[in-house]
Amino acid sequence: MPVTADTPGLLDGLTVLDFSQFLSGPFAALRLGDLGARVIKVERAGGGDLCRGMYLTPTDDMGRDSTLFHTINRGKESFAVDLKDPDGLAQVRALIAGADVLIQNFRPGVIDRLGLGQRAVAEINPRLVYCSITGFGTEGPWVARPGQDLLAQARSGLMFLNGDEGQGPLPFGLAIADVLAGTAIVQGALAALVRRGRTGQGGHVETSLLDCLIDFQFEVLTTYLNDGGRLPERAGYRNAHAYLSAPYGIYPTADGYLALAMTPLDRLAPLLDPLELAGLGDSAPFRRRDELKRRIAAQLSERATEAWLAVLEPEDIWCAGVLDWDSLLREEAFRRLDMLQELPRPEGDAMHTLRAPIRVDGARPRGRAAGPALGQHTEAIRQEFGL
């Protein structure tokens, strides 16, 4: 049966309490919601998730919740409460007693001071899967530092894999630490739910932005650790991977850019100008990497991207045109993915956003609505739980 907004998902019947803000925790809750779980977003009364006021573009209406908030919190319910008020805290404890998963990304120690740390909550609901995301773990000198994506990237060593040699550190243009941490929490939560199905016991799943950024580099860090601690050298020209030689990289063409992946030079050379590449073969892949890349770039710049694809793809050269968002959305391959959806906002208008990147029994889950208004479901949830 196709999975739609009106049919059960894989996690139908499970309740997730999302105490988190910004991206990492809310992203994890979003994915569990995409899989069919009910997600109740527990927010500060009077303010809510700080992401509600995080406006990224001039077209975002600053008189309402940001598009970013709706993107990360679509389909959730909002329960507004003052956690410092004894009555509000009692209501939250009642919600916890009936929940299956709790996600929080407070700074270490904050949620414990509220009386909602993992050990305290386990006494309320021993079957609960409790999920914690921090910036830099729960021990060590960085514990109290702000757990923000760019700062985590800066401390992870990741930035020195991007850009050309001598360029200096270069961050990813995405909140990659947040998304990776959210993904890791979903994996851990699902595994803990499987264990609970066997034993009846919940558990504590933890990760940090730094954990996930270090794990993201597992391939190259393993190389470094087994290479005597020698740091990799980025290419000085068109670097794309510090440990891979030419032609691996992105090259300008007459009308755009072309990506070349792992391709033996003796297969690529006859399709370009063999004389230009003579003497720069695999025998010295790194010693003359920049020189070889410059010669390849000079030839690729003479023709359009599609012209090169017509030459290289039939010869099984691993290559691709480099697309921006406008060109990506015009591609038939993108249309076939069926990744776009339109969801209603509480204000009444529609928001265009993406769907989950998975299919269940051949169908991609659809959302029901954008993010909730602050406290939109508080009274209904109180009545439902008898608060």
C-alpha positions as CSV (number, residue, x, y, z in Angstrom):
1,M,0.0,0.0,0.0
2,P,1.5,3.4,-0.9
3,V,2.6,5.5,2.0
4,T,0.8,8.9,2.0
5,A,-0.2,11.5,4.5
6,D,-3.2,9.4,5.4
7,T,-1.7,5.9,5.7
8,P,0.4,4.6,8.6
9,G,4.2,4.8,8.4
10,L,6.8,2.4,9.8
11,L,6.8,4.2,13.2
12,D,3.0,4.6,13.4
13,G,1.9,4.6,17.1
14,L,5.2,5.9,18.5
15,T,5.4,9.3,20.1
16,V,8.5,11.5,20.0
17,L,9.0,14.4,22.3
18,D,11.3,17.0,20.6
19,F,12.8,19.3,23.3
20,S,15.5,20.5,20.9
21,Q,16.2,23.8,19.0
22,F,17.8,24.9,15.7
23,L,18.8,22.0,13.5
24,S,20.4,18.9,14.8
25,G,17.7,17.6,17.2
26,P,14.8,18.9,15.2
27,F,16.2,17.3,12.1
28,A,16.3,13.9,13.9
29,A,12.7,14.4,15.1
30,L,11.7,15.4,11.6
31,R,13.1,12.1,10.1
32,L,11.3,10.0,12.8
33,G,8.1,11.9,11.9
34,D,8.7,11.2,8.2
35,L,8.8,7.5,9.1
36,G,5.4,7.8,10.8
37,A,6.0,8.8,14.4
38,R,4.0,11.4,16.1
39,V,6.3,14.3,17.0
40,I,5.3,16.7,19.8
41,K,7.6,19.7,19.9
42,V,8.0,20.9,23.5
43,E,8.7,24.7,23.3
44,R,9.2,27.6,25.7
45,A,6.0,29.4,26.3
46,G,6.1,32.9,25.0
47,G,9.1,32.4,22.7
48,G,9.5,28.9,21.4
49,D,12.3,27.5,19.3
50,L,14.8,30.3,18.6
51,C,14.8,29.0,15.0
52,R,11.3,30.6,14.6
53,G,13.0,34.0,14.2
54,M,16.0,32.8,12.1
55,Y,15.4,34.5,8.8
56,L,17.8,33.6,6.0
57,T,16.6,35.6,3.0
58,P,15.1,39.0,2.4
59,T,12.0,37.4,1.0
60,D,11.2,35.7,4.4
61,D,8.4,37.5,6.1
62,M,9.8,38.7,9.4
63,G,6.3,39.0,10.8
64,R,5.9,35.3,11.0
65,D,7.8,32.1,11.7
66,S,10.8,31.7,9.4
67,T,10.8,29.4,6.4
68,L,13.8,27.6,8.0
69,F,11.7,26.8,11.0
70,H,8.9,25.3,8.9
71,T,11.5,23.3,6.9
72,I,12.9,21.6,9.9
73,N,9.7,21.2,11.9
74,R,7.1,20.3,9.3
75,G,4.3,18.0,10.5
76,K,5.0,18.4,14.2
77,E,2.7,19.5,17.0
78,S,3.6,22.3,19.3
79,F,3.2,22.1,23.1
80,A,4.2,25.4,24.8
81,V,5.1,25.2,28.4
82,D,7.3,26.9,31.1
83,L,9.7,24.2,32.3
84,K,10.6,26.4,35.3
85,D,7.0,26.4,36.5
86,P,6.2,23.4,38.8
87,D,2.8,22.9,37.1
88,G,4.4,23.0,33.6
89,L,7.1,20.6,34.6
90,A,4.4,18.2,36.0
91,Q,2.7,18.4,32.6
92,V,5.9,17.5,30.8
93,R,6.5,14.6,33.1
94,A,3.1,13.3,32.2
95,L,3.9,13.6,28.5
96,I,7.2,11.7,29.1
97,A,5.4,8.9,30.8
98,G,3.5,8.2,27.6
99,A,6.3,8.8,25.1
100,D,8.6,6.5,23.3
101,V,11.5,8.8,22.3
102,L,12.8,12.0,23.8
103,I,15.3,14.2,21.9
104,Q,17.2,17.1,23.5
105,N,20.2,19.2,22.6
106,F,20.6,21.5,25.6
107,R,24.1,22.4,26.7
108,P,25.5,19.7,29.1
109,G,23.9,20.1,32.5
110,V,21.0,22.3,31.6
111,I,18.4,19.7,31.3
112,D,19.6,17.9,34.4
113,R,19.0,21.2,36.4
114,L,15.5,21.1,35.1
115,G,15.0,17.6,36.5
116,L,14.7,16.0,33.1
117,G,18.1,14.4,32.7
118,Q,18.2,10.8,31.4
119,R,18.5,9.1,34.8
120,A,15.6,11.1,36.3
121,V,13.4,10.5,33.2
122,A,14.2,6.8,33.2
123,E,12.5,6.6,36.6
124,I,9.3,8.1,35.0
125,N,9.4,5.9,31.9
126,P,12.0,3.1,31.8
127,R,10.9,2.2,28.3
128,L,11.9,5.6,26.9
129,V,14.6,6.0,24.4
130,Y,16.4,9.2,25.5
131,C,18.5,10.9,22.9
132,S,21.1,13.7,23.6
133,I,23.1,15.8,21.2
134,T,25.9,18.1,22.4
135,G,28.5,20.2,20.7
136,F,31.6,18.5,22.0
137,G,30.5,15.7,24.3
138,T,30.0,15.6,28.0
139,E,33.6,15.6,29.2
140,G,36.8,17.6,28.5
141,P,37.7,21.2,28.1
142,W,35.3,22.0,25.3
143,V,32.1,20.9,27.1
144,A,30.8,24.4,27.9
145,R,31.7,25.8,24.4
146,P,28.7,26.7,22.1
147,G,27.7,23.7,20.1
148,Q,27.3,25.5,16.8
149,D,28.0,24.0,13.4
150,L,30.7,26.3,12.1
151,L,32.5,26.2,15.4
152,A,32.4,22.4,15.4
153,Q,33.7,22.4,11.8
154,A,36.6,24.6,12.9
155,R,37.6,22.2,15.7
156,S,37.2,19.0,13.7
157,G,40.1,19.4,11.2
158,L,37.6,19.2,8.3
159,M,38.2,22.6,6.9
160,F,41.7,21.8,5.8
161,L,40.4,19.2,3.3
162,N,38.5,21.8,1.3
163,G,39.9,24.4,-1.1
164,D,43.3,24.5,-2.7
165,E,46.7,24.2,-0.9
166,G,47.6,27.6,0.6
167,Q,44.1,28.9,0.5
168,G,43.5,28.5,4.3
169,P,40.7,26.7,6.0
170,L,37.4,26.5,4.0
171,P,34.1,25.5,5.7
172,F,31.3,23.6,4.1
173,G,28.5,25.8,2.9
174,L,26.0,23.7,4.8
175,A,25.2,22.9,8.4
176,I,26.8,19.5,7.9
177,A,27.6,18.8,11.5
178,D,23.9,19.3,12.5
179,V,22.6,17.1,9.8
180,L,25.1,14.4,10.5
181,A,24.4,14.5,14.2
182,G,20.7,14.3,13.6
183,T,21.2,11.3,11.3
184,A,23.3,9.5,13.8
185,I,20.7,10.0,16.5
186,V,18.0,8.6,14.3
187,Q,20.1,5.5,13.7
188,G,20.8,5.1,17.4
189,A,17.2,5.7,18.3
190,L,15.9,3.1,15.9
191,A,18.4,0.5,17.1
192,A,17.4,1.3,20.7
193,L,13.7,0.8,19.8
194,V,14.6,-2.6,18.3
195,R,16.3,-3.6,21.5
196,R,13.4,-2.3,23.5
197,G,11.2,-4.6,21.5
198,R,13.2,-7.6,22.7
199,T,13.9,-6.5,26.3
200,G,11.3,-3.9,27.2
201,Q,14.0,-1.5,28.3
202,G,14.8,1.9,26.9
203,G,18.2,3.5,26.8
204,H,20.3,6.6,26.3
205,V,21.6,7.4,22.8
206,E,24.3,10.2,22.7
207,T,26.3,11.9,20.0
208,S,27.9,15.3,19.5
209,L,28.6,17.5,16.5
210,L,32.3,16.8,16.9
211,D,31.8,13.0,17.1
212,C,30.0,13.1,13.8
213,L,32.4,15.4,12.0
214,I,35.3,13.2,13.0
215,D,33.4,10.1,11.9
216,F,32.6,11.8,8.6
217,Q,36.4,11.9,8.0
218,F,36.9,8.2,8.9
219,E,38.3,7.3,5.5
220,V,41.0,10.0,5.4
221,L,41.7,10.0,9.1
222,T,42.4,6.3,8.9
223,T,44.8,6.9,6.1
224,Y,46.5,9.6,8.2
225,L,46.7,7.4,11.3
226,N,48.3,4.6,9.2
227,D,50.7,6.9,7.3
228,G,52.9,7.9,10.2
229,G,50.7,11.0,11.0
230,R,51.7,12.7,7.8
231,L,49.1,15.4,6.9
232,P,47.7,15.2,3.3
233,E,48.6,17.9,0.8
234,R,45.8,19.5,-1.0
235,A,46.3,20.1,-4.7
236,G,47.4,23.7,-5.4
237,Y,45.0,23.9,-8.3
238,R,41.5,22.5,-8.6
239,N,41.7,20.5,-5.4
240,A,38.8,18.1,-4.8
241,H,40.3,15.4,-2.6
242,A,43.6,15.8,-0.8
243,Y,44.5,12.1,-1.2
244,L,43.5,11.7,-4.8
245,S,45.6,12.7,-7.8
246,A,44.7,14.2,-11.2
247,P,42.4,14.3,-12.9
248,Y,40.1,14.2,-9.9
249,G,38.5,17.6,-9.6
250,I,36.2,20.3,-11.0
251,Y,37.3,22.1,-14.3
252,P,35.9,25.1,-16.1
253,T,34.6,24.5,-19.6
254,A,33.6,27.0,-22.3
255,D,30.1,27.4,-20.7
256,G,30.2,25.9,-17.2
257,Y,32.1,23.3,-15.2
258,L,32.9,19.6,-15.5
259,A,33.6,17.1,-12.7
260,L,36.1,14.3,-13.4
261,A,36.3,11.5,-10.9
262,M,38.6,8.5,-10.6
263,T,39.8,8.0,-14.2
264,P,43.1,6.4,-15.3
265,L,45.1,9.0,-17.2
266,D,45.9,6.5,-20.0
267,R,42.2,6.3,-20.7
268,L,41.6,10.0,-20.5
269,A,44.6,11.2,-22.5
270,P,43.5,9.8,-26.0
271,L,40.2,11.7,-25.6
272,L,42.0,15.0,-25.0
273,D,45.4,15.8,-26.4
274,P,47.8,13.0,-25.7
275,L,50.8,15.2,-26.5
276,E,49.8,17.7,-23.9
277,L,49.6,15.0,-21.3
278,A,52.7,13.1,-22.3
279,G,55.1,12.4,-19.5
280,L,52.6,13.2,-16.8
281,G,51.2,9.8,-16.3
282,D,50.5,7.6,-13.2
283,S,54.2,7.2,-12.5
284,A,54.2,10.6,-10.7
285,P,50.6,11.2,-9.7
286,F,51.2,13.6,-6.9
287,R,54.6,15.1,-7.7
288,R,53.2,16.7,-10.9
289,R,49.5,16.8,-9.9
290,D,49.0,20.5,-10.3
291,E,50.8,20.7,-13.6
292,L,48.7,17.9,-15.0
293,K,45.5,19.5,-13.8
294,R,46.4,22.8,-15.4
295,R,47.0,21.0,-18.7
296,I,43.7,19.2,-18.5
297,A,41.9,22.4,-17.6
298,A,43.4,24.3,-20.5
299,Q,41.9,21.7,-22.9
300,L,38.5,21.4,-21.2
301,S,38.0,25.1,-21.3
302,E,37.9,25.1,-25.1
303,R,34.6,23.3,-25.4
304,A,31.2,23.4,-23.8
305,T,30.2,21.0,-21.0
306,E,27.7,19.0,-23.1
307,A,30.2,18.6,-25.9
308,W,32.7,17.1,-23.5
309,L,30.1,14.8,-22.0
310,A,29.3,13.6,-25.5
311,V,32.9,12.6,-25.9
312,L,33.7,11.2,-22.4
313,E,30.6,9.4,-21.3
314,P,30.5,6.9,-24.2
315,E,34.0,5.9,-23.2
316,D,32.9,5.2,-19.6
317,I,34.9,8.2,-18.2
318,W,33.4,9.1,-14.8
319,C,32.3,12.7,-15.3
320,A,29.3,15.0,-14.8
321,G,28.3,18.5,-15.5
322,V,28.2,20.7,-12.4
323,L,24.6,22.0,-11.8
324,D,23.3,24.9,-9.8
325,W,19.8,24.7,-8.2
326,D,18.1,26.2,-11.2
327,S,19.6,23.7,-13.7
328,L,19.1,20.8,-11.3
329,L,15.4,21.4,-10.9
330,R,15.0,21.5,-14.7
331,E,16.6,18.0,-15.1
332,E,14.3,15.0,-15.8
333,A,16.4,12.9,-13.4
334,F,15.4,15.3,-10.6
335,R,11.8,15.3,-11.6
336,R,11.7,11.5,-11.5
337,L,12.9,11.5,-7.9
338,D,9.6,13.2,-6.9
339,M,11.4,15.1,-4.0
340,L,9.2,18.2,-3.9
341,Q,6.1,18.9,-1.9
342,E,3.8,21.8,-1.0
343,L,2.6,22.1,2.5
344,P,0.2,24.5,4.2
345,R,1.5,26.9,6.9
346,P,-0.6,27.9,9.9
347,E,-0.9,31.4,8.3
348,G,-2.8,29.8,5.4
349,D,-0.3,30.1,2.5
350,A,1.8,27.3,1.2
351,M,5.5,26.4,1.6
352,H,7.5,24.6,-1.0
353,T,9.9,22.1,0.5
354,L,11.5,18.7,0.1
355,R,10.3,15.2,0.9
356,A,12.1,12.5,2.8
357,P,15.1,11.0,0.9
358,I,13.8,7.4,1.4
359,R,11.0,5.2,0.0
360,V,9.0,2.7,2.0
361,D,7.5,-0.1,0.0
362,G,8.1,1.8,-3.2
363,A,6.5,5.1,-2.1
364,R,8.0,8.2,-0.6
365,P,6.4,9.5,2.6
366,R,4.5,12.8,2.3
367,G,4.1,15.5,4.9
368,R,0.8,16.8,6.2
369,A,1.7,20.4,7.0
370,A,4.5,22.9,7.6
371,G,5.7,23.7,11.1
372,P,3.1,24.4,13.9
373,A,2.3,27.8,15.4
374,L,3.8,28.2,18.9
375,G,1.5,26.3,21.3
376,Q,-0.9,25.4,18.5
377,H,-1.6,22.0,20.0
378,T,-1.1,22.7,23.7
379,E,-4.8,22.6,24.8
380,A,-5.6,19.5,22.6
381,I,-2.6,17.6,24.1
382,R,-3.5,18.6,27.6
383,Q,-7.0,17.2,27.1
384,E,-5.7,14.1,25.5
385,F,-3.2,13.4,28.4
386,G,-5.7,14.5,31.1
387,L,-3.4,17.4,32.2
